[in-house]
Amino acid sequence: MADKRLLDILNESISRELGALTTYMWQHVMAKGLESPEPSEIIKKTAMAEMKHAEKFAERLDYLGGVPTTKPSPIKVGGDIRAML
């Protein structure tokens, strides 16, 4: 098994990615009534990218013998589209 510090860093990274993807997912859902759907689609694509990042960290952690966390870092929800972007 890998050094505990490395496993902790990978789990912290997973936690941040889970928090980010959840934040972006909710921002995408809440971005309604905009003049253009483009900002909402940008946010949606960003959420998907964050999910892929979390997956890569989880794969590395699993390979090294660790157990990936399921707890996200703090999730920020709400605000106007400018704040979201």
C-alpha positions, 0 to 999 in steps of 0.5 A: 500500500502507498504512503498514507499521506499520498492516499490522503492527498488523493482523497482530498482531491476527490472530495474537492472534485465531488464538491465542484461537480455537484456545485456546477451541476446545480448551477446548470440546473438553476441557470434558467431564464437566461437570454442564451442557453450557452452559459448553462451548457458551459456550466454543464460541460464543466460539471462533466469535466469535474466528474472525469477528474474525480474518476481519475483520482479515484482510479489512482487511489484504488490502484494504490490500495486506498478507498475513495471518499464519497464525501464532497467538499462544501457545495455552493448553490445559488446566486445569479449567473454572473456569480455562477460563472 
